[in-house]
Amino acid sequence: MVSRSGRSLGTAAASLLFVVAAPAFAQVAPASPSQQEPPLDPSAPLSDLPGIGVAWPDLSAEPATPADHATDAAAERRYVWRVDGIDGIGSAVLHQRFDELSALNAHDRQPANAAQLDRRAREDADLLTTLLRAEGYYDARVLTRVEAPSDAGVRPLVVLAATPGALYRFAGVTLPGLDLTGARQDELRKVFGVLPGSAVNADAVATGEAALRTAIGRDGFAFAQVGEPEIVVDHDTRTATLAMAVEPGGARRFGQITANPHNGVFGADHVAEIARFRPGDPYDAQSLDDLRRTLIQTGLVSVADVTPVPGTTPDTVDVAVRLERAPPHTIAGELGYGSGEGARAEVSWTHRNLFPPEGALTLRSVLGTREQLGAVVFRRANFHGRDRVLTGQIAAAHTLRDAYDARTFSLTGSLERQTNIFFQKKWTWSVGAELLASDERDVDESTGLPRRRTFLIAAAPTSVTYDGSDDLLNPTRGFRLGGRFSPELSLQGAAFGYARLQLDASLYEPVSSRVVLAARTRLGSIAGAPRAQIAPSRRFYAGGGASVRGYGYQDVGPRDANNDPIGGRSLAEFSIEARVRTFGAFGVVPFLDAGNIYTGPAPELTGLRFGTGIGVRYYSSFGPIRVDVGTPINPQPGTSRIAVYVSLGQAF
């Protein structure tokens, strides 16, 4: 049947069933013929439904617009919320955890209806009750209420009303078995940190348990067992008791190191050289963690399992090491450009363990507009000791600079103690030897004419550095001191000797939580021979991103008749900068640098060239990325007005 509006009545009836429940009707006798209704007129209006009091919907009306549902939409509104009763209660961790886990906080900017607000409030009440009990408030109660405003423009307020109650404290704390640690008992009890009278705080107990496990292993108890804490709460007295069993198992000393055979990397003897402990040293679990990290950082292993096992005697513990080899080959490439250095491409191939243990062979090649190099490098890491590196290199290079053009064949070797970002060391040192044959072209400063000379040079460079800073790549406090000394014998027509000396110092001082002042100086001297006799490639030069910023590479100092740098026998450099953290992982660094090159053996500290500028730092997880833009304040003729430097790490 179709109504006058043309819509199906079945559709209208179905719509009605969603809002009206059909009542139960009593059975009615059939009407007599005289009482029967007249025949139904299809064109007549529909009568009201009997006994329900609801009229048929007007099917001729236009569909409702969104404005007609304004009242329904108002049921979902943004809200505000607060927590009462916990100011000054509990630790900062409680408030932090509640903010992170709160349903009201998570949906703070989203509209919600009354049912959603009620559910979120009850969830947060349960959460807050749990967190308060974890802090020791075992009688805590949290009630909720929603204050609906009378004004339609005001947001509803959700209130969590907390009543923490009394703070429960430990009436007794026992660590049965800890007395078997002997003289270390009192120290270990202090490490646990939970004492009678302490709050019944779940975090404090968990922290103390972890600290005790670490400390007891560090004190020589290799196979100590620390049980689970058992807490009994007495609500009548508002106290609790804590018992945690400890089985020390006896103090032990390190025995032997074993390694799985045929692991393809190295054997137990080299692992013993890497380890920071020796047989007979008191057992320390942290030493095993240190050994595991070091084995992974060699880059030669993909798996390093380091496990304490019973030793050959009851008072020793052996260390079982299982290694799995990582892919041994590395291919690397690099592209770059620098003012004064030109475009540059480098590629290298390395077998990291061609000469076990840890003997790497690298084939290295550089192709650039101002530099070409081919080199074969042998490098043995952890050479007869931790972090000692033996290096040997054979290289042939062509280097074109504004100051000189050199073709050099070199044979060099060194033994050094290195630092790295994983194990920053206070003291580092190096000793080495160099043999060079170098064909060099430069300009005779007295005549302005080009010249070509061949130098045979033998050198024995040594260096020592003290690092008292707090970070290798991004120091914020402390200082560094370093010195380098290289006696050299040169043969060019006749044999003569001289010595190169260089001193470096830097200082880092925080002035606020976001600002660090940093300063450095570098002084250098060559004594024993006039500048003209010394090979141009062995002189001092200044200028560039690691020297005087604002100037090009080797662009500071005396010039020849062609306005090219000629280097000198001494140098002085100074830098100061403010490292300012701005927002997020970014910072800015205004800087001022100064320096000069001198012809005499002692720096005169006159005629300094100044450069200034500003840098940007992005503080990544592995160190700051540096972009500095500098300009010279008192440039020499021909000096560029802008210089840009990009590198990993701070300038110094």
C-alpha positions in Angstrom: 0.0 0.0 0.0 1.3 3.4 -0.9 0.5 6.7 0.9 -0.3 9.9 -0.7 3.3 11.0 -0.3 4.3 8.0 -2.4 6.4 6.4 0.3 5.9 2.7 1.3 4.0 2.2 4.6 6.2 -0.7 5.4 9.1 1.7 5.5 7.2 4.0 7.8 6.1 1.2 10.1 9.7 -0.1 10.3 10.9 3.3 11.3 8.3 3.5 14.0 9.4 0.2 15.6 12.8 1.7 16.6 11.2 4.1 19.0 7.9 2.5 20.0 7.5 -0.8 21.8 4.3 -2.6 20.7 1.9 -3.1 23.7 0.1 -6.4 24.4 -3.6 -6.3 23.3 -6.5 -8.3 24.9 -8.5 -10.5 22.6 -11.5 -8.7 21.2 -14.7 -10.4 19.8 -15.6 -9.8 16.2 -17.8 -6.8 15.5 -21.4 -7.3 14.5 -22.4 -6.3 10.9 -24.0 -3.1 12.2 -20.8 -2.2 14.1 -18.5 -2.9 11.2 -16.4 0.0 9.9 -17.2 1.4 6.4 -14.9 0.3 3.6 -11.3 1.8 3.7 -10.9 4.8 1.5 -7.3 4.7 0.1 -7.3 8.4 -0.3 -8.3 9.2 3.4 -5.8 10.4 6.0 -4.4 7.7 8.3 -6.0 7.5 11.8 -3.9 7.6 15.0 -2.6 4.3 16.2 -5.0 2.8 18.7 -4.0 2.7 22.4 -0.5 4.1 21.8 -1.0 7.8 21.7 1.6 8.2 18.9 0.6 9.7 15.6 1.8 8.3 12.3 4.8 10.2 11.0 4.1 12.8 8.4 5.6 11.1 5.4 5.1 14.2 3.2 7.5 16.3 5.4 10.9 17.0 4.2 13.8 15.0 5.7 15.3 16.5 8.8 18.3 18.8 8.4 21.4 18.7 10.6 20.1 21.7 12.4 17.1 19.7 13.6 19.5 17.4 15.5 21.3 20.2 17.4 20.0 18.9 20.7 21.3 15.4 20.0 24.7 16.7 18.9 25.0 18.7 22.1 25.1 15.5 24.0 28.7 15.0 22.8 30.8 17.9 24.0 34.4 18.6 24.9 35.1 18.5 28.6 37.5 19.6 31.3 38.7 17.4 34.2 40.8 17.6 37.3 42.1 15.4 40.2 41.5 16.5 43.8 43.3 15.3 46.9 46.8 14.2 45.6 48.7 17.5 45.7 51.9 16.7 47.7 51.0 13.0 47.8 53.2 10.4 46.2 56.2 10.7 44.0 56.7 12.5 40.7 56.5 9.1 39.1 52.9 8.6 40.3 51.8 11.9 38.6 53.8 11.1 35.4 52.3 7.6 35.1 48.8 8.8 35.7 49.2 11.5 33.0 50.5 8.8 30.6 47.8 6.2 31.2 44.8 8.4 32.0 41.8 7.8 29.6 40.5 11.3 30.4 43.9 12.8 29.5 44.3 10.7 26.3 40.9 11.9 24.9 41.1 15.4 26.4 40.5 17.2 23.1 37.8 14.9 21.8 34.0 15.3 22.4 32.3 12.7 24.5 28.8 11.9 25.7 27.7 11.3 29.2 28.2 7.5 29.0 31.8 7.9 27.7 32.6 10.5 30.4 31.3 8.1 33.1 33.3 5.2 31.7 36.6 7.2 31.4 36.1 8.6 34.9 35.7 5.1 36.4 38.7 3.8 34.5 40.8 6.6 35.8 39.5 6.2 39.3 40.7 2.5 39.2 44.0 3.6 37.7 44.6 6.2 40.4 43.6 3.8 43.2 46.2 1.3 41.9 48.9 3.9 41.6 48.3 5.2 45.1 48.4 1.7 46.5 51.7 1.1 44.7 53.0 4.2 46.6 51.9 2.7 49.9 48.4 4.3 50.3 46.5 1.0 50.7 43.3 2.7 52.0 43.1 4.9 49.0 39.6 5.6 47.6 38.7 7.6 44.5 35.2 8.9 43.8 34.0 10.4 40.5 31.5 13.0 39.6 30.5 14.8 36.5 29.3 18.4 36.9 27.0 19.2 34.0 26.7 23.0 33.4 23.4 24.7 33.0 24.9 27.0 30.3 25.1 25.2 27.0 28.4 27.1 26.2 30.2 25.7 29.3 32.0 22.4 29.1 31.1 19.6 31.6 33.6 19.1 34.4 34.8 15.6 35.4 36.3 15.4 38.9 38.2 12.6 40.5 38.1 13.1 44.2 40.9 11.1 45.9 41.2 10.2 49.5 44.7 8.6 49.9 44.4 7.7 53.5 47.3 6.8 55.7 50.7 5.9 54.2 51.6 2.4 55.1 55.2 1.7 56.3 57.3 -1.4 56.7 57.4 -2.6 60.3 60.0 -5.2 59.4 62.4 -5.9 56.6 64.4 -9.2 56.5 66.8 -10.6 54.0 67.4 -14.2 55.2 70.7 -15.5 53.8 72.4 -12.2 53.4 74.5 -12.8 56.4 76.4 -15.5 54.4 78.0 -12.7 52.4 80.2 -12.0 55.5 81.8 -8.5 55.7 79.8 -7.3 52.7 76.4 -7.8 54.5 76.1 -4.2 55.7 77.1 -2.7 52.4 74.6 -4.9 50.5 71.8 -4.1 52.9 72.4 -0.4 52.2 72.4 -1.1 48.5 68.9 -2.7 48.9 67.8 0.6 50.5 64.4 -0.5 51.9 64.5 -0.3 55.7 62.0 -0.6 58.6 60.1 2.7 58.5 60.3 3.0 54.8 57.1 3.5 52.8 55.5 0.4 51.3 56.5 1.6 47.8 56.4 -1.0 45.1 58.9 0.9 42.9 61.4 1.3 45.8 61.2 -2.5 46.4 61.7 -3.3 42.7 64.6 -0.9 42.5 66.2 -2.2 45.6 65.9 -5.8 44.4 67.6 -5.0 41.0 70.3 -3.0 42.8 71.0 -5.9 45.2 71.2 -8.4 42.3 73.7 -6.2 40.5 75.8 -5.5 43.7 76.0 -9.0 44.9 77.3 -10.1 41.5 79.8 -7.3 41.5 81.1 -8.4 44.9 82.1 -11.8 43.7 79.0 -14.0 44.2 78.8 -15.4 40.6 75.9 -17.7 41.3 73.9 -15.8 43.9 70.1 -16.2 43.9 67.8 -13.4 45.0 64.3 -14.5 45.6 61.0 -12.7 45.0 60.0 -10.2 47.7 57.1 -11.3 49.9 55.1 -8.5 51.4 52.4 -9.0 54.0 50.1 -6.0 54.7 48.4 -5.5 58.0 45.4 -3.1 57.5 44.7 -2.8 61.2 48.1 -1.4 62.0 48.7 0.2 58.6 52.0 -1.5 58.3 53.6 -4.3 56.3 56.5 -6.8 56.5 59.0 -7.6 53.7 61.0 -10.8 53.4 63.3 -11.6 50.5 65.5 -14.7 50.6 69.2 -14.4 49.4 71.4 -17.4 48.5 74.9 -15.9 47.9 76.5 -19.3 46.9 80.0 -18.2 48.0 82.4 -15.5 46.7 84.5 -16.5 43.7 87.4 -15.4 41.6 87.8 -15.4 37.9 89.2 -18.6 36.4 89.8 -19.3 32.7 88.1 -18.0 29.6 86.9 -20.6 27.0 85.6 -20.0 23.5 83.7 -22.2 21.2 86.1 -23.9 18.7 86.1 -23.1 15.0 84.0 -20.0 15.5 85.8 -18.3 12.5 86.6 -15.2 14.5 89.2 -15.6 17.3 90.1 -17.9 20.1 90.0 -17.8 23.9 93.5 -16.3 24.1 92.5 -13.1 22.2 89.3 -12.8 24.2 91.5 -12.9 27.4 93.5 -10.0 25.9 90.3 -8.0 25.4 88.9 -8.7 28.8 89.4 -6.2 31.6 89.9 -8.9 34.2 92.6 -11.5 34.7 92.5 -15.0 36.4 92.5 -14.5 40.1 90.6 -11.2 40.1 87.4 -11.1 42.2 84.4 -12.0 40.2 82.4 -9.0 38.9 79.3 -9.4 36.8 79.8 -6.0 35.2 83.1 -7.1 33.8 81.2 -9.8 31.8 78.8 -7.1 30.5 81.8 -5.0 29.4 83.4 -8.0 27.7 80.1 -8.8 25.8 79.8 -5.2 24.5 83.5 -5.1 23.4 83.2 -8.3 21.5 80.2 -7.0 19.6 81.9 -3.7 18.9 84.8 -5.3 17.1 82.3 -5.7 14.2 83.5 -9.3 13.7 80.8 -11.1 15.5 77.0 -11.2 15.2 76.4 -13.1 18.4 78.5 -12.9 21.6 77.3 -15.0 24.6 79.3 -14.5 27.8 78.3 -16.9 30.5 79.8 -17.6 34.0 80.2 -21.4 34.7 81.6 -23.2 37.7 85.4 -23.3 37.6 87.8 -26.1 38.1 88.0 -25.3 41.8 85.1 -24.4 44.2 86.3 -20.8 44.6 86.6 -20.0 40.9 84.3 -19.2 38.0 85.2 -19.8 34.4 83.8 -17.7 31.6 82.3 -19.5 28.6 82.2 -17.4 25.4 80.3 -18.4 22.3 80.8 -16.4 19.1 79.2 -16.4 15.7 81.0 -14.7 12.9 79.6 -11.6 11.2 80.1 -10.9 7.4 83.8 -9.8 7.3 83.8 -7.5 4.3 83.0 -3.8 4.1 82.7 -1.6 1.1 82.4 2.1 1.8 82.1 5.3 -0.3 82.2 9.0 0.3 81.5 12.2 -1.7 82.5 15.6 -0.6 83.5 19.2 -1.4 85.5 21.7 0.4 86.7 25.2 -0.4 90.5 24.9 -0.9 90.2 21.1 -1.2 87.8 20.8 -4.2 85.5 17.9 -5.0 86.5 14.5 -3.6 85.3 10.9 -4.0 86.6 8.1 -1.8 86.0 4.3 -2.0 87.4 1.6 0.1 87.2 -2.2 0.6 88.0 -3.9 3.9 88.4 -7.4 5.1 88.1 -6.9 8.8 89.7 -10.2 9.9 92.0 -11.3 7.0 94.9 -11.7 9.5 93.3 -13.1 12.7 92.8 -12.0 15.3 91.3 -8.6 14.3 93.9 -8.0 11.6 92.1 -5.9 8.9 93.3 -5.1 5.4 91.9 -2.0 3.7 92.3 -1.0 0.1 91.6 2.7 -0.2 91.4 5.1 -3.1 90.7 8.8 -3.4 89.8 10.6 -6.6 89.4 14.4 -6.5 90.0 17.6 -8.3 92.9 18.5 -5.9 93.7 15.1 -4.3 94.4 11.6 -5.6 95.5 8.7 -3.4 96.0 5.0 -3.4 96.7 3.2 -0.1 97.0 -0.3 1.4 96.3 -0.2 5.2 96.9 -3.0 7.7 95.2 -2.4 11.1 95.2 -4.8 14.1 92.7 -3.7 16.9 93.2 -4.8 20.5 96.9 -5.5 19.8 98.2 -7.3 22.9 95.7 -5.3 25.1 92.4 -3.5 25.2 92.0 -0.5 22.8 95.6 -0.7 21.5 95.7 -0.4 17.7 98.7 -1.3 15.5 98.5 0.4 12.1 100.8 0.2 9.0 100.2 1.9 5.7 101.8 2.2 2.2 100.4 5.1 0.2 101.0 7.0 -3.0 99.4 10.4 -3.1 99.1 13.6 -5.2 98.1 16.6 -3.3 97.4 20.0 -4.9 97.0 23.0 -2.6 97.3 26.7 -3.2 100.6 26.5 -1.2 102.2 23.6 -3.0 101.9 20.6 -5.4 103.2 17.4 -3.8 103.6 13.8 -5.1 104.4 11.6 -2.1 105.2 8.0 -1.5 105.0 7.1 2.2 105.5 4.2 4.5 104.1 4.8 8.0 103.3 2.8 11.1 101.9 3.5 14.6 100.9 2.0 17.8 98.2 3.9 19.7 95.8 3.7 22.6 92.5 5.0 21.2 89.3 6.4 22.7 85.8 6.0 21.3 82.3 7.0 21.9 81.6 3.8 23.8 84.6 3.8 26.1 85.8 7.4 26.5 89.3 7.4 28.1 91.1 10.0 30.1 94.5 9.2 28.6 95.4 8.3 25.0 98.8 8.2 23.3 100.5 7.2 20.1 104.0 6.4 18.9 104.9 6.1 15.3 107.4 6.2 12.5 107.2 7.7 9.0 109.4 7.4 5.9 108.5 9.7 3.0 109.7 10.5 -0.5 108.0 13.7 -1.7 108.4 15.6 -5.0 107.1 19.1 -4.3 106.5 22.2 -6.3 106.1 25.7 -4.8 107.2 29.3 -5.3 110.5 30.7 -4.1 109.2 33.6 -2.0 112.4 35.6 -2.6 112.2 35.5 -6.4 108.6 34.7 -7.1 109.7 31.9 -9.5 108.3 28.3 -9.3 110.7 25.6 -8.1 110.7 21.9 -7.7 112.4 19.9 -5.0 112.5 16.3 -3.8 112.6 15.6 -0.1 113.4 12.3 1.8 112.0 12.5 5.3 112.1 10.3 8.3 110.0 11.2 11.3 109.1 9.7 14.7 105.8 11.4 15.8 104.5 10.8 19.3 101.4 12.3 21.0 99.7 12.2 24.4 96.2 13.6 25.3 94.3 14.0 28.5 90.5 14.2 28.2 88.7 15.5 31.2 85.5 16.3 29.4 82.2 14.6 29.8 81.5 13.6 26.2 83.7 12.8 23.2 81.5 14.4 20.5 79.5 16.9 22.5 81.4 18.0 25.6 79.5 20.3 28.0 82.0 20.5 30.9 85.6 19.8 31.7 88.8 20.3 29.6 91.2 18.6 27.3 95.0 18.9 26.9 97.1 17.4 24.2 100.6 17.5 22.9 102.4 16.2 19.7 106.1 16.0 19.2 107.8 14.9 16.0 111.6 14.9 15.5 112.3 14.7 11.8 115.3 14.2 9.6 115.2 15.6 6.1 117.4 15.1 3.1 117.3 17.7 0.3 120.7 18.3 -1.1 122.1 17.9 2.4 120.8 16.3 5.5 119.3 18.4 8.3 117.0 17.9 11.3 114.3 19.8 13.0 111.4 19.2 15.5 107.7 19.9 15.3 105.8 20.7 18.5 102.1 21.3 18.8 100.0 22.0 22.0 96.2 21.9 22.1 93.9 22.9 24.9 90.1 23.3 25.2 87.7 24.3 28.0 84.0 23.7 28.4 81.9 25.4 31.0 78.1 25.3 31.3 76.5 28.7 32.3 72.9 27.4 32.3 71.0 24.2 31.4 70.9 25.3 27.8 74.1 27.3 27.2 77.7 26.0 27.2 80.7 28.3 26.7 83.6 26.6 24.9 87.1 27.9 24.2 90.3 26.5 22.7 93.8 27.4 21.8 96.5 25.8 19.6 100.2 26.7 19.6 102.8 25.2 17.3 106.5 25.5 16.6 109.1 24.1 14.2 112.7 24.5 15.5 116.0 23.6 14.0 115.7 24.7 10.3 114.7 27.7 8.3 111.3 27.8 6.7 112.7 27.6 3.1 114.5 24.3 3.9 111.4 22.6 5.3 109.2 20.8 2.8 106.1 22.9 2.1 103.9 19.9 3.1 105.5 19.8 6.6 105.0 23.4 7.5 102.2 24.9 9.6 99.1 26.3 7.9 95.9 27.9 9.3 92.3 28.5 8.2 89.3 26.2 7.7 86.6 24.5 9.7 89.0 23.0 12.3 91.2 26.1 12.5 90.1 29.7 11.9 86.6 29.7 10.6 85.6 32.4 8.1 88.6 31.6 6.0 89.3 28.9 3.4 91.5 25.9 4.0 95.1 27.0 4.6 94.1 30.6 3.8 95.6 32.4 6.8 99.2 33.5 7.0 102.0 34.9 4.9 101.7 34.9 1.1 104.1 34.7 -1.9 104.2 37.0 -4.8 101.3 35.2 -6.4 99.2 35.7 -3.2 99.4 32.0 -2.4 100.0 30.8 1.2 103.5 29.7 1.9 103.0 28.3 5.5 105.3 29.0 8.4 107.3 27.7 11.4 104.9 28.6 14.1 101.2 29.1 14.6 98.7 30.4 17.1 94.9 29.8 17.0 92.1 30.8 19.4 88.4 30.1 19.4 85.4 30.9 21.6 81.8 30.0 21.1 78.5 29.7 22.9 76.6 26.5 22.3 72.9 27.3 22.9 70.2 24.7 22.8 67.1 26.4 21.3 64.3 23.9 20.8 64.0 20.2 20.5 67.2 18.7 19.1 68.4 21.9 17.5 70.8 24.6 18.7 72.7 27.7 17.5 76.4 28.5 18.0 77.8 32.0 17.6 81.6 31.9 17.4 84.7 34.1 17.2 88.0 32.7 15.9 91.5 34.2 15.6 94.9 33.0 14.4 97.9 33.5 12.3 101.1 31.8 10.9 104.5 33.2 11.6 107.9 32.7 9.9 109.9 32.4 13.2 110.0 29.4 15.5 107.9 31.0 18.2 104.3 32.4 17.7 104.4 36.1 18.0 100.6 36.6 18.7 100.6 39.6 16.4 98.7 40.3 13.2 95.9 37.9 14.1 93.2 37.3 11.5 89.7 37.2 13.0 86.7 35.3 11.7 83.1 35.2 13.1 79.8 33.6 12.3 77.1 31.4 13.5 76.4 27.7 13.3 73.5 25.3 13.6 73.6 22.1 15.5 71.3 19.1 15.2 71.9 16.8 18.2 71.3 13.3 16.9 71.5 10.1 18.9 75.1 9.5 17.8 76.4 13.1 18.1 75.8 16.6 16.9 75.8 17.4 13.2 77.6 20.8 12.6 76.9 23.4 10.0 78.9 26.6 10.5 78.8 29.7 8.3 81.7 32.2 8.8 83.0 35.4 7.4 86.5 37.1 7.9 86.6 40.3 9.9 90.0 41.5 8.6 90.5 39.4 5.5 93.7 39.2 3.4 93.5 40.2 -0.2 91.7 37.5 -2.2 89.9 35.9 0.8 86.3 34.8 0.2 83.7 36.6 2.2 81.7 33.5 3.1 82.9 30.0 4.2 80.7 27.0 5.1 81.7 24.0 7.1 79.8 20.7 7.7 80.9 17.9 9.9 79.9 15.4 12.6 80.7 16.6 16.2 81.5 20.0 17.6 84.2 22.1 16.1 86.4 21.3 19.1 
